[in-house]
Structure formats: C-alpha cells, structure tokens
Amino acid sequence: MGPGEVFALLIVVLIPTIFLGYMARRFWAFREKQLEAQTSLAAEKAAQYAASNSELEARVRVLEQIVTDGGLHTATQIEALRQPRLSAEARSPNQAASS
C-alpha cells in the first residue's frame, strides 16, 4: 500500500466522517432550539392557566359568599355587580355613534 492509497483512503473515510459529525452537531443544535421554544411556550401557557385559575377562584369565592349569606344582603350585592356592567353597556352605543 503506497502513500497515494493511504491518502485516498483517508479522504474517502475522513470527509464523510467530518460531514456526518457536522450534520449531527447541526441537528442537536436545532433540537436544542426547538426544546427551548417548547419550554417557553409551556411556561407562557402555565402563566395563562394560573391567571385564569385565580380569576375562577375569585368567582367561586363570590358564589360561595352569595350562597352562604342572607337574602337581602345578597340581592344588594348582585345589584351592585350589575350596575357597572349596565352602565358600561349604556356607554358603548353612545361612543360608537359619536365616532
């Protein structure tokens, strides 16, 4: 086996090995970025669920209070909760007409 054959053998083995190593490194870098994106998306969803959960807990507390309180006190609280919604609905058509 002469030096030319050894050189040819190195080229035939070395170039594909380097290429495969390069492709493997790029693949794992891609997978790492993909996992980071999935992690940030999961964290964002968890924050949204936590916010939604706290809103639902507040609503359940109000409902529990309504169920356990007396009737007259409950009626005044319900009417107090309706007033802002009714006034907001009354304002919105006027604002739309003036625009």
FIKOLZA-1660 file (N, C-alpha, C; in steps of 0.1 Angstrom, whole numbers, plus 5000, padded with zeros to 4 digits):
% residues 99
   i   px   py   pz ch aa at
   1 5009 4988 5000  A  M  N
   1 5000 5000 5000  A  M CA
   1 5009 5012 5000  A  M  C
   2 5007 5020 4990  A  G  N
   2 5016 5032 4988  A  G CA
   2 5010 5044 4995  A  G  C
   3 5017 5055 4995  A  P  N
   3 5012 5068 5001  A  P CA
   3 5000 5073 4994  A  P  C
   4 4998 5071 4981  A  G  N
   4 4986 5076 4974  A  G CA
   4 4974 5068 4979  A  G  C
   5 4975 5055 4981  A  E  N
   5 4964 5048 4985  A  E CA
   5 4960 5051 4999  A  E  C
   6 4969 5054 5008  A  V  N
   6 4966 5058 5022  A  V CA
   6 4960 5072 5022  A  V  C
   7 4964 5081 5013  A  F  N
   7 4958 5094 5012  A  F CA
   7 4944 5093 5007  A  F  C
   8 4942 5085 4997  A  A  N
   8 4929 5083 4991  A  A CA
   8 4919 5076 5002  A  A  C
   9 4924 5067 5009  A  L  N
   9 4916 5061 5020  A  L CA
   9 4912 5071 5030  A  L  C
  10 4922 5079 5034  A  L  N
  10 4919 5090 5044  A  L CA
  10 4908 5099 5039  A  L  C
  11 4909 5103 5026  A  I  N
  11 4899 5112 5020  A  I CA
  11 4885 5105 5020  A  I  C
  12 4885 5092 5016  A  V  N
  12 4873 5085 5015  A  V CA
  12 4866 5083 5029  A  V  C
  13 4874 5081 5039  A  V  N
  13 4869 5079 5052  A  V CA
  13 4867 5092 5060  A  V  C
  14 4877 5101 5059  A  L  N
  14 4877 5113 5067  A  L CA
  14 4866 5123 5063  A  L  C
  15 4864 5125 5050  A  I  N
  15 4854 5135 5045  A  I CA
  15 4840 5131 5050  A  I  C
  16 4835 5119 5047  A  P  N
  16 4822 5115 5052  A  P CA
  16 4821 5116 5067  A  P  C
  17 4831 5112 5074  A  T  N
  17 4831 5113 5089  A  T CA
  17 4829 5127 5094  A  T  C
  18 4837 5136 5088  A  I  N
  18 4836 5150 5092  A  I CA
  18 4822 5156 5088  A  I  C
  19 4817 5152 5076  A  F  N
  19 4804 5156 5072  A  F CA
  19 4793 5151 5082  A  F  C
  20 4794 5139 5085  A  L  N
  20 4784 5133 5095  A  L CA
  20 4785 5140 5108  A  L  C
  21 4797 5143 5113  A  G  N
  21 4798 5150 5126  A  G CA
  21 4792 5164 5125  A  G  C
  22 4795 5171 5114  A  Y  N
  22 4789 5184 5112  A  Y CA
  22 4774 5184 5112  A  Y  C
  23 4768 5174 5105  A  M  N
  23 4754 5173 5104  A  M CA
  23 4748 5169 5118  A  M  C
  24 4754 5161 5125  A  A  N
  24 4750 5157 5138  A  A CA
  24 4750 5169 5148  A  A  C
  25 4760 5177 5147  A  R  N
  25 4761 5189 5155  A  R CA
  25 4750 5199 5152  A  R  C
  26 4747 5201 5139  A  R  N
  26 4736 5210 5135  A  R CA
  26 4723 5204 5139  A  R  C
  27 4721 5191 5138  A  F  N
  27 4708 5185 5143  A  F CA
  27 4706 5187 5157  A  F  C
  28 4716 5185 5166  A  W  N
  28 4714 5187 5180  A  W CA
  28 4712 5202 5184  A  W  C
  29 4719 5211 5177  A  A  N
  29 4716 5225 5179  A  A CA
  29 4702 5229 5176  A  A  C
  30 4697 5223 5165  A  F  N
  30 4683 5225 5161  A  F CA
  30 4674 5220 5171  A  F  C
  31 4676 5208 5176  A  R  N
  31 4668 5202 5186  A  R CA
  31 4668 5210 5199  A  R  C
  32 4679 5215 5203  A  E  N
  32 4680 5224 5215  A  E CA
  32 4672 5236 5213  A  E  C
  33 4673 5243 5202  A  K  N
  33 4664 5255 5200  A  K CA
  33 4650 5251 5200  A  K  C
  34 4646 5240 5194  A  Q  N
  34 4632 5235 5194  A  Q CA
  34 4627 5233 5208  A  Q  C
  35 4635 5227 5216  A  L  N
  35 4631 5224 5230  A  L CA
  35 4630 5237 5238  A  L  C
  36 4639 5247 5236  A  E  N
  36 4638 5260 5242  A  E CA
  36 4625 5267 5238  A  E  C
  37 4621 5266 5226  A  A  N
  37 4609 5272 5221  A  A CA
  37 4597 5265 5228  A  A  C
  38 4597 5252 5229  A  Q  N
  38 4586 5245 5235  A  Q CA
  38 4585 5248 5250  A  Q  C
  39 4597 5250 5256  A  T  N
  39 4597 5253 5270  A  T CA
  39 4591 5267 5273  A  T  C
  40 4595 5276 5265  A  S  N
  40 4589 5290 5267  A  S CA
  40 4574 5290 5264  A  S  C
  41 4570 5282 5254  A  L  N
  41 4556 5281 5251  A  L CA
  41 4548 5275 5263  A  L  C
  42 4554 5265 5269  A  A  N
  42 4548 5258 5280  A  A CA
  42 4547 5267 5292  A  A  C
  43 4558 5275 5294  A  A  N
  43 4558 5285 5305  A  A CA
  43 4547 5295 5303  A  A  C
  44 4546 5300 5291  A  E  N
  44 4535 5310 5288  A  E CA
  44 4521 5305 5291  A  E  C
  45 4519 5292 5286  A  K  N
  45 4506 5286 5289  A  K CA
  45 4504 5284 5304  A  K  C
  46 4514 5280 5311  A  A  N
  46 4512 5279 5325  A  A CA
  46 4509 5292 5332  A  A  C
  47 4515 5303 5328  A  A  N
  47 4511 5316 5333  A  A CA
  47 4497 5319 5330  A  A  C
  48 4492 5316 5318  A  Q  N
  48 4478 5319 5314  A  Q CA
  48 4469 5311 5322  A  Q  C
  49 4472 5298 5324  A  Y  N
  49 4463 5290 5332  A  Y CA
  49 4463 5295 5347  A  Y  C
  50 4474 5299 5352  A  A  N
  50 4475 5304 5366  A  A CA
  50 4466 5317 5367  A  A  C
  51 4466 5326 5357  A  A  N
  51 4458 5338 5358  A  A CA
  51 4443 5334 5357  A  A  C
  52 4440 5325 5348  A  S  N
  52 4427 5320 5346  A  S CA
  52 4422 5313 5359  A  S  C
  53 4430 5305 5365  A  N  N
  53 4427 5298 5377  A  N CA
  53 4424 5308 5388  A  N  C
  54 4432 5319 5390  A  S  N
  54 4430 5328 5400  A  S CA
  54 4416 5336 5398  A  S  C
  55 4413 5339 5386  A  E  N
  55 4400 5345 5383  A  E CA
  55 4389 5336 5386  A  E  C
  56 4390 5323 5383  A  L  N
  56 4379 5314 5386  A  L CA
  56 4378 5312 5401  A  L  C
  57 4389 5312 5409  A  E  N
  57 4388 5311 5423  A  E CA
  57 4381 5323 5429  A  E  C
  58 4384 5335 5424  A  A  N
  58 4377 5347 5429  A  A CA
  58 4362 5346 5426  A  A  C
  59 4358 5341 5415  A  R  N
  59 4344 5340 5411  A  R CA
  59 4337 5329 5420  A  R  C
  60 4344 5318 5423  A  V  N
  60 4339 5308 5432  A  V CA
  60 4337 5314 5446  A  V  C
  61 4347 5322 5451  A  R  N
  61 4345 5328 5464  A  R CA
  61 4333 5336 5465  A  R  C
  62 4331 5344 5454  A  V  N
  62 4319 5353 5454  A  V CA
  62 4306 5344 5454  A  V  C
  63 4306 5333 5446  A  L  N
  63 4294 5325 5446  A  L CA
  63 4292 5318 5459  A  L  C
  64 4303 5314 5466  A  E  N
  64 4302 5308 5479  A  E CA
  64 4296 5318 5489  A  E  C
  65 4300 5330 5488  A  Q  N
  65 4295 5341 5497  A  Q CA
  65 4280 5343 5494  A  Q  C
  66 4277 5343 5481  A  I  N
  66 4263 5345 5478  A  I CA
  66 4254 5334 5484  A  I  C
  67 4259 5322 5483  A  V  N
  67 4251 5310 5487  A  V CA
  67 4250 5310 5503  A  V  C
  68 4260 5314 5509  A  T  N
  68 4260 5314 5524  A  T CA
  68 4255 5326 5531  A  T  C
  69 4254 5337 5524  A  D  N
  69 4249 5350 5530  A  D CA
  69 4234 5350 5530  A  D  C
  70 4228 5360 5537  A  G  N
  70 4214 5362 5538  A  G CA
  70 4209 5368 5525  A  G  C
  71 4196 5367 5523  A  G  N
  71 4189 5371 5510  A  G CA
  71 4190 5386 5507  A  G  C
  72 4187 5394 5516  A  L  N
  72 4187 5409 5514  A  L CA
  72 4201 5414 5511  A  L  C
  73 4211 5409 5518  A  H  N
  73 4224 5414 5516  A  H CA
  73 4229 5409 5502  A  H  C
  74 4225 5396 5499  A  T  N
  74 4229 5391 5486  A  T CA
  74 4223 5398 5474  A  T  C
  75 4210 5402 5476  A  A  N
  75 4204 5409 5465  A  A CA
  75 4210 5423 5462  A  A  C
  76 4215 5430 5473  A  T  N
  76 4221 5443 5471  A  T CA
  76 4235 5441 5464  A  T  C
  77 4242 5430 5468  A  Q  N
  77 4255 5427 5462  A  Q CA
  77 4253 5424 5447  A  Q  C
  78 4243 5416 5444  A  I  N
  78 4241 5413 5430  A  I CA
  78 4237 5425 5422  A  I  C
  79 4229 5434 5427  A  E  N
  79 4226 5446 5420  A  E CA
  79 4238 5455 5419  A  E  C
  80 4246 5455 5429  A  A  N
  80 4259 5463 5428  A  A CA
  80 4268 5458 5417  A  A  C
  81 4268 5445 5415  A  L  N
  81 4276 5439 5405  A  L CA
  81 4270 5442 5391  A  L  C
  82 4257 5443 5390  A  R  N
  82 4251 5445 5377  A  R CA
  82 4252 5460 5373  A  R  C
  83 4253 5469 5382  A  Q  N
  83 4253 5483 5378  A  Q CA
  83 4265 5487 5369  A  Q  C
  84 4277 5483 5373  A  P  N
  84 4288 5487 5364  A  P CA
  84 4287 5481 5350  A  P  C
  85 4282 5469 5349  A  R  N
  85 4280 5463 5336  A  R CA
  85 4269 5470 5328  A  R  C
  86 4258 5474 5334  A  L  N
  86 4248 5481 5327  A  L CA
  86 4252 5495 5323  A  L  C
  87 4260 5502 5331  A  S  N
  87 4264 5515 5327  A  S CA
  87 4275 5514 5316  A  S  C
  88 4283 5504 5316  A  A  N
  88 4293 5502 5305  A  A CA
  88 4286 5499 5292  A  A  C
  89 4275 5491 5293  A  E  N
  89 4268 5487 5281  A  E CA
  89 4260 5500 5275  A  E  C
  90 4255 5508 5284  A  A  N
  90 4248 5520 5280  A  A CA
  90 4258 5530 5274  A  A  C
  91 4270 5531 5278  A  R  N
  91 4280 5540 5273  A  R CA
  91 4285 5535 5259  A  R  C
  92 4286 5523 5257  A  S  N
  92 4293 5518 5244  A  S CA
  92 4285 5522 5232  A  S  C
  93 4271 5521 5231  A  P  N
  93 4264 5526 5219  A  P CA
  93 4266 5540 5217  A  P  C
  94 4267 5549 5227  A  N  N
  94 4269 5563 5225  A  N CA
  94 4282 5566 5220  A  N  C
  95 4292 5558 5225  A  Q  N
  95 4306 5561 5220  A  Q CA
  95 4307 5556 5205  A  Q  C
  96 4300 5546 5202  A  A  N
  96 4301 5541 5188  A  A CA
  96 4294 5551 5179  A  A  C
  97 4283 5557 5183  A  A  N
  97 4276 5567 5175  A  A CA
  97 4284 5580 5173  A  A  C
  98 4291 5584 5183  A  S  N
  98 4299 5596 5182  A  S CA
  98 4311 5595 5174  A  S  C
  99 4316 5582 5171  A  S  N
  99 4328 5580 5164  A  S CA
  99 4327 5582 5149  A  S  C
% end
